[in-house]
């Protein structure tokens, strides 16, 4: 089978010499809400697995940005599932302009996530742990609020509950954003949030303090520019404001039904998200816990080791408390069918050829067929090899690609019908108890992606 034919039926995991997918993983396509083709990566550790961690990235973050996190989880003997949300990574984009960071409704994202979980019901060993960052954390929290009970624990990093709006009030930003969406401008760029991902620099745009990790991701992005996301649209900004608003306005009726232990990790110097809403939300959860890492910026998992260690200490403590007993998991039998990755030498690939490698109309398998405190101390996980267990078969290595050009992809998700009207909540009035006079619409201050 040719390389192009193989990639037409499987999902590639992009790589550069400095950042390759960890061993034991494959890329796969799955169908989301409305039939959109979405991408995921699935990794299995060597030997028995303790469970499975489902990782949900933030806005603009593809699977490739989480290779180091996957390796960290594999070393703790967890299976790992990382996925590209709709509209980013190599999942189907929602508009012809691939650089537009767009969203249409929260329900679509939540439907996609449920389909992802259902597809791993009989594949991924339990117990399951939910891990989300920023936008992914907010969507994961919404999933728990709506009654998802298959997870033994959850850990969230800087959830997108309330975005910092700079010199503009939250009320004025919400008013203008809602007006733009109601008047058919939801797919337009937000001018003040102009963001060219290919012009970022560590000094001006980094959301972490680790220049080495930042530069590795930049090299990955330039090697495969199809992963890039740029300026958000009014539709995305409306989605981002509403999802946090919906979660925070719950007075406890739905939150109290969440029985999953939840740890919320916030950065002490987060430049994008407010900390106080996350702290208040954690207190409302029956089994909630809030940890703040002093000095860290928004992307804790891309941070210096001194900031990453407290996060992994919290994760290890939560995992040990929730998942005390290792779980033996037998990998599926190896068949003659094409695998999800293809061995290939590094070659330059044009945008046209790249698009032919990942077509939209890919036949998919039937899912019904079986087939604390700051500066926490760190206790590194102890590796215990089970000599009685048969080693898992060696997984094929992902392909290595380099793409130098970027072009719009003609196939994209069709527009939805006009959304129903959304009630605007005046948060300043709700918090202070005093009437707040409306301000003239003002454009939001420039901010980075969430």
Secondary structure, DSSP 8 states (H G I E B T S, - for coil): --HHHHHHHS-----BTTB---TTEEEEEEE-GGG-EEEEEEE--SS----EEEEE--TT--GGGGHHHHHHHHHTT-EEEEE--TTSTTS--SSSSTT-B----HHHHHHHHHHHHHHTTTTS-SSEEEEEETHHHHHHHHHHHTT---EEEEEEES-SSSB--TTS-HHHHHHHHHHHHHTT-TTSB-GGG---GGG--HHHH-SSS-HHHHHHHHHHHHHBGGG---SBBHHHHHHHHHHHHHHHT--STTGGG--SEEEEEEETT-SSB-SHHHHHHHHHSTTEEEEEETT--S-GGGS-HHHHHHHHHHHHHHHHHH--S----------SS--S-------EE-HHHHHHHT-S------TTS----SS-----------TTS------------EE------S----------------HHHHHH-S----------------
